[in-house]
Amino acid sequence: MSNPKFRVIVEKFELRLNTQLQAIEAAWNRRDYKELADLAHWLKGSAGSVGFDVFTPLAVKLETLANNQAQTGIDELLQQLAALYQR
């Protein structure tokens, strides 16, 4: 990465991503759909902005499920997000 300013932005995103994924898990455990949707929205926008587009489709699905207060599908998405983060 040749742009030092962009490198700092990406590094900050990477650090925050772990915290945000933990917050997503905690919101789901509390069944706090509003917070879950807000966190998914953050992930959707932030990941795409810094070139981590691989998170965007999952974040879109998670936001939709949270807004619909879905009882199923969220556990699987969280597992997929965790797997992506580990890569």
TIVO-2410 file (N, C-alpha, C; in nm, 3 decimals):
# residues 87
REC num residu      c1      c2      c3 atome chaine
REC   1      M   0.086  -0.117   0.000     N      A
REC   1      M   0.000   0.000   0.000    CA      A
REC   1      M   0.090   0.122   0.000     C      A
REC   2      S   0.080   0.206  -0.101     N      A
REC   2      S   0.173   0.317  -0.117    CA      A
REC   2      S   0.125   0.446  -0.050     C      A
REC   3      N  -0.002   0.458  -0.019     N      A
REC   3      N  -0.053   0.580   0.042    CA      A
REC   3      N  -0.053   0.566   0.194     C      A
REC   4      P   0.035   0.638   0.263     N      A
REC   4      P   0.045   0.624   0.409    CA      A
REC   4      P  -0.083   0.664   0.482     C      A
REC   5      K  -0.155   0.762   0.431     N      A
REC   5      K  -0.280   0.803   0.497    CA      A
REC   5      K  -0.384   0.691   0.488     C      A
REC   6      F  -0.393   0.627   0.373     N      A
REC   6      F  -0.488   0.517   0.356    CA      A
REC   6      F  -0.447   0.398   0.442     C      A
REC   7      R  -0.318   0.374   0.455     N      A
REC   7      R  -0.269   0.265   0.539    CA      A
REC   7      R  -0.316   0.284   0.683     C      A
REC   8      V  -0.309   0.406   0.733     N      A
REC   8      V  -0.354   0.435   0.869    CA      A
REC   8      V  -0.503   0.408   0.883     C      A
REC   9      I  -0.580   0.447   0.784     N      A
REC   9      I  -0.725   0.424   0.786    CA      A
REC   9      I  -0.755   0.274   0.790     C      A
REC  10      V  -0.686   0.197   0.707     N      A
REC  10      V  -0.707   0.053   0.703    CA      A
REC  10      V  -0.667  -0.010   0.836     C      A
REC  11      E  -0.555   0.032   0.892     N      A
REC  11      E  -0.510  -0.023   1.020    CA      A
REC  11      E  -0.610   0.008   1.131     C      A
REC  12      K  -0.666   0.128   1.131     N      A
REC  12      K  -0.767   0.164   1.232    CA      A
REC  12      K  -0.892   0.077   1.214     C      A
REC  13      F  -0.931   0.054   1.089     N      A
REC  13      F  -1.047  -0.032   1.064    CA      A
REC  13      F  -1.021  -0.172   1.117     C      A
REC  14      E  -0.904  -0.226   1.088     N      A
REC  14      E  -0.871  -0.362   1.133    CA      A
REC  14      E  -0.878  -0.373   1.285     C      A
REC  15      L  -0.828  -0.273   1.355     N      A
REC  15      L  -0.834  -0.274   1.501    CA      A
REC  15      L  -0.977  -0.266   1.551     C      A
REC  16      R  -1.055  -0.181   1.489     N      A
REC  16      R  -1.194  -0.162   1.533    CA      A
REC  16      R  -1.282  -0.281   1.495     C      A
REC  17      L  -1.248  -0.349   1.389     N      A
REC  17      L  -1.330  -0.460   1.342    CA      A
REC  17      L  -1.348  -0.566   1.449     C      A
REC  18      N  -1.243  -0.603   1.518     N      A
REC  18      N  -1.254  -0.704   1.623    CA      A
REC  18      N  -1.352  -0.659   1.731     C      A
REC  19      T  -1.340  -0.536   1.774     N      A
REC  19      T  -1.431  -0.481   1.876    CA      A
REC  19      T  -1.575  -0.481   1.826     C      A
REC  20      Q  -1.594  -0.441   1.703     N      A
REC  20      Q  -1.728  -0.434   1.647    CA      A
REC  20      Q  -1.790  -0.573   1.630     C      A
REC  21      L  -1.709  -0.671   1.592     N      A
REC  21      L  -1.762  -0.807   1.579    CA      A
REC  21      L  -1.803  -0.862   1.715     C      A
REC  22      Q  -1.727  -0.828   1.818     N      A
REC  22      Q  -1.766  -0.867   1.954    CA      A
REC  22      Q  -1.896  -0.798   1.995     C      A
REC  23      A  -1.911  -0.672   1.958     N      A
REC  23      A  -2.034  -0.598   1.989    CA      A
REC  23      A  -2.153  -0.657   1.913     C      A
REC  24      I  -2.131  -0.701   1.789     N      A
REC  24      I  -2.237  -0.764   1.711    CA      A
REC  24      I  -2.283  -0.891   1.781     C      A
REC  25      E  -2.188  -0.971   1.823     N      A
REC  25      E  -2.219  -1.096   1.894    CA      A
REC  25      E  -2.297  -1.066   2.024     C      A
REC  26      A  -2.252  -0.966   2.098     N      A
REC  26      A  -2.319  -0.930   2.223    CA      A
REC  26      A  -2.461  -0.879   2.198     C      A
REC  27      A  -2.478  -0.798   2.094     N      A
REC  27      A  -2.612  -0.747   2.061    CA      A
REC  27      A  -2.704  -0.863   2.024     C      A
REC  28      W  -2.653  -0.960   1.950     N      A
REC  28      W  -2.735  -1.076   1.914    CA      A
REC  28      W  -2.769  -1.157   2.038     C      A
REC  29      N  -2.674  -1.177   2.126     N      A
REC  29      N  -2.701  -1.253   2.248    CA      A
REC  29      N  -2.810  -1.187   2.333     C      A
REC  30      R  -2.819  -1.054   2.328     N      A
REC  30      R  -2.924  -0.980   2.400    CA      A
REC  30      R  -3.052  -0.967   2.318     C      A
REC  31      R  -3.043  -1.010   2.193     N      A
REC  31      R  -3.153  -0.992   2.097    CA      A
REC  31      R  -3.190  -0.844   2.085     C      A
REC  32      D  -3.086  -0.761   2.083     N      A
REC  32      D  -3.102  -0.618   2.064    CA      A
REC  32      D  -3.092  -0.591   1.913     C      A
REC  33      Y  -3.205  -0.603   1.847     N      A
REC  33      Y  -3.208  -0.594   1.701    CA      A
REC  33      Y  -3.171  -0.456   1.650     C      A
REC  34      K  -3.206  -0.352   1.724     N      A
REC  34      K  -3.172  -0.216   1.682    CA      A
REC  34      K  -3.020  -0.198   1.680     C      A
REC  35      E  -2.955  -0.237   1.788     N      A
REC  35      E  -2.808  -0.225   1.792    CA      A
REC  35      E  -2.743  -0.315   1.688     C      A
REC  36      L  -2.797  -0.434   1.672     N      A
REC  36      L  -2.744  -0.527   1.573    CA      A
REC  36      L  -2.752  -0.467   1.433     C      A
REC  37      A  -2.864  -0.407   1.400     N      A
REC  37      A  -2.881  -0.343   1.269    CA      A
REC  37      A  -2.784  -0.226   1.254     C      A
REC  38      D  -2.768  -0.147   1.359     N      A
REC  38      D  -2.675  -0.034   1.354    CA      A
REC  38      D  -2.532  -0.080   1.332     C      A
REC  39      L  -2.492  -0.184   1.403     N      A
REC  39      L  -2.356  -0.237   1.388    CA      A
REC  39      L  -2.335  -0.299   1.251     C      A
REC  40      A  -2.435  -0.368   1.200     N      A
REC  40      A  -2.425  -0.425   1.065    CA      A
REC  40      A  -2.414  -0.313   0.961     C      A
REC  41      H  -2.486  -0.205   0.983     N      A
REC  41      H  -2.480  -0.090   0.893    CA      A
REC  41      H  -2.340  -0.030   0.894     C      A
REC  42      W  -2.281  -0.017   1.013     N      A
REC  42      W  -2.144   0.033   1.025    CA      A
REC  42      W  -2.050  -0.057   0.945     C      A
REC  43      L  -2.062  -0.187   0.964     N      A
REC  43      L  -1.974  -0.281   0.896    CA      A
REC  43      L  -1.989  -0.269   0.746     C      A
REC  44      K  -2.111  -0.260   0.699     N      A
REC  44      K  -2.139  -0.249   0.556    CA      A
REC  44      K  -2.066  -0.128   0.496     C      A
REC  45      G  -2.081  -0.015   0.559     N      A
REC  45      G  -2.020   0.107   0.506    CA      A
REC  45      G  -1.871   0.114   0.526     C      A
REC  46      S  -1.825   0.081   0.644     N      A
REC  46      S  -1.683   0.093   0.675    CA      A
REC  46      S  -1.599  -0.008   0.598     C      A
REC  47      A  -1.644  -0.130   0.592     N      A
REC  47      A  -1.567  -0.234   0.522    CA      A
REC  47      A  -1.552  -0.199   0.374     C      A
REC  48      G  -1.660  -0.156   0.314     N      A
REC  48      G  -1.654  -0.119   0.173    CA      A
REC  48      G  -1.566   0.001   0.148     C      A
REC  49      S  -1.565   0.094   0.241     N      A
REC  49      S  -1.487   0.216   0.225    CA      A
REC  49      S  -1.337   0.192   0.228     C      A
REC  50      V  -1.295   0.089   0.299     N      A
REC  50      V  -1.151   0.064   0.311    CA      A
REC  50      V  -1.105  -0.058   0.231     C      A
REC  51      G  -1.190  -0.108   0.143     N      A
REC  51      G  -1.149  -0.215   0.054    CA      A
REC  51      G  -1.172  -0.356   0.105     C      A
REC  52      F  -1.247  -0.371   0.213     N      A
REC  52      F  -1.280  -0.503   0.265    CA      A
REC  52      F  -1.420  -0.542   0.219     C      A
REC  53      D  -1.441  -0.534   0.088     N      A
REC  53      D  -1.574  -0.558   0.029    CA      A
REC  53      D  -1.631  -0.695   0.060     C      A
REC  54      V  -1.545  -0.790   0.095     N      A
REC  54      V  -1.590  -0.926   0.123    CA      A
REC  54      V  -1.689  -0.929   0.239     C      A
REC  55      F  -1.683  -0.830   0.328     N      A
REC  55      F  -1.775  -0.823   0.441    CA      A
REC  55      F  -1.911  -0.764   0.402     C      A
REC  56      T  -1.915  -0.689   0.294     N      A
REC  56      T  -2.036  -0.613   0.259    CA      A
REC  56      T  -2.160  -0.699   0.239     C      A
REC  57      P  -2.157  -0.806   0.158     N      A
REC  57      P  -2.280  -0.884   0.140    CA      A
REC  57      P  -2.333  -0.944   0.271     C      A
REC  58      L  -2.242  -0.991   0.356     N      A
REC  58      L  -2.286  -1.047   0.484    CA      A
REC  58      L  -2.344  -0.938   0.573     C      A
REC  59      A  -2.283  -0.821   0.573     N      A
REC  59      A  -2.333  -0.710   0.654    CA      A
REC  59      A  -2.471  -0.665   0.606     C      A
REC  60      V  -2.492  -0.664   0.474     N      A
REC  60      V  -2.623  -0.628   0.419    CA      A
REC  60      V  -2.728  -0.728   0.466     C      A
REC  61      K  -2.696  -0.857   0.457     N      A
REC  61      K  -2.791  -0.959   0.502    CA      A
REC  61      K  -2.819  -0.947   0.651     C      A
REC  62      L  -2.713  -0.924   0.728     N      A
REC  62      L  -2.729  -0.912   0.873    CA      A
REC  62      L  -2.817  -0.792   0.908     C      A
REC  63      E  -2.793  -0.681   0.842     N      A
REC  63      E  -2.875  -0.561   0.868    CA      A
REC  63      E  -3.021  -0.587   0.834     C      A
REC  64      T  -3.046  -0.654   0.723     N      A
REC  64      T  -3.184  -0.684   0.682    CA      A
REC  64      T  -3.251  -0.776   0.783     C      A
REC  65      L  -3.180  -0.883   0.823     N      A
REC  65      L  -3.238  -0.975   0.921    CA      A
REC  65      L  -3.264  -0.906   1.054     C      A
REC  66      A  -3.172  -0.822   1.096     N      A
REC  66      A  -3.191  -0.750   1.223    CA      A
REC  66      A  -3.309  -0.655   1.214     C      A
REC  67      N  -3.320  -0.583   1.103     N      A
REC  67      N  -3.433  -0.491   1.087    CA      A
REC  67      N  -3.567  -0.565   1.084     C      A
REC  68      N  -3.564  -0.689   1.037     N      A
REC  68      N  -3.686  -0.771   1.034    CA      A
REC  68      N  -3.703  -0.855   1.160     C      A
REC  69      Q  -3.612  -0.838   1.255     N      A
REC  69      Q  -3.613  -0.912   1.382    CA      A
REC  69      Q  -3.625  -1.062   1.358     C      A
REC  70      A  -3.544  -1.110   1.265     N      A
REC  70      A  -3.544  -1.252   1.228    CA      A
REC  70      A  -3.494  -1.338   1.344     C      A
REC  71      Q  -3.554  -1.452   1.358     N      A
REC  71      Q  -3.513  -1.547   1.461    CA      A
REC  71      Q  -3.413  -1.648   1.407     C      A
REC  72      T  -3.407  -1.662   1.275     N      A
REC  72      T  -3.315  -1.758   1.214    CA      A
REC  72      T  -3.226  -1.687   1.113     C      A
REC  73      G  -3.112  -1.748   1.088     N      A
REC  73      G  -3.020  -1.697   0.988    CA      A
REC  73      G  -2.906  -1.613   1.044     C      A
REC  74      I  -2.928  -1.552   1.158     N      A
REC  74      I  -2.827  -1.462   1.214    CA      A
REC  74      I  -2.708  -1.540   1.268     C      A
REC  75      D  -2.732  -1.651   1.334     N      A
REC  75      D  -2.621  -1.732   1.386    CA      A
REC  75      D  -2.525  -1.771   1.273     C      A
REC  76      E  -2.580  -1.812   1.161     N      A
REC  76      E  -2.498  -1.854   1.048    CA      A
REC  76      E  -2.416  -1.737   0.993     C      A
REC  77      L  -2.479  -1.620   0.984     N      A
REC  77      L  -2.406  -1.502   0.935    CA      A
REC  77      L  -2.293  -1.465   1.030     C      A
REC  78      L  -2.318  -1.475   1.159     N      A
REC  78      L  -2.213  -1.442   1.255    CA      A
REC  78      L  -2.097  -1.539   1.244     C      A
REC  79      Q  -2.126  -1.665   1.218     N      A
REC  79      Q  -2.019  -1.763   1.198    CA      A
REC  79      Q  -1.938  -1.729   1.072     C      A
REC  80      Q  -2.007  -1.689   0.968     N      A
REC  80      Q  -1.939  -1.653   0.844    CA      A
REC  80      Q  -1.853  -1.528   0.863     C      A
REC  81      L  -1.906  -1.430   0.936     N      A
REC  81      L  -1.827  -1.309   0.964    CA      A
REC  81      L  -1.703  -1.343   1.045     C      A
REC  82      A  -1.717  -1.428   1.144     N      A
REC  82      A  -1.602  -1.468   1.226    CA      A
REC  82      A  -1.498  -1.540   1.141     C      A
REC  83      A  -1.542  -1.625   1.050     N      A
REC  83      A  -1.450  -1.698   0.962    CA      A
REC  83      A  -1.375  -1.602   0.871     C      A
REC  84      L  -1.446  -1.503   0.817     N      A
REC  84      L  -1.380  -1.402   0.733    CA      A
REC  84      L  -1.277  -1.324   0.813     C      A
REC  85      Y  -1.313  -1.287   0.933     N      A
REC  85      Y  -1.221  -1.210   1.017    CA      A
REC  85      Y  -1.094  -1.291   1.045     C      A
REC  86      Q  -1.108  -1.420   1.065     N      A
REC  86      Q  -0.993  -1.504   1.095    CA      A
REC  86      Q  -0.899  -1.517   0.974     C      A
REC  87      R  -0.953  -1.499   0.855     N      A
REC  87      R  -0.868  -1.508   0.734    CA      A
REC  87      R  -0.781  -1.388   0.730     C      A
***
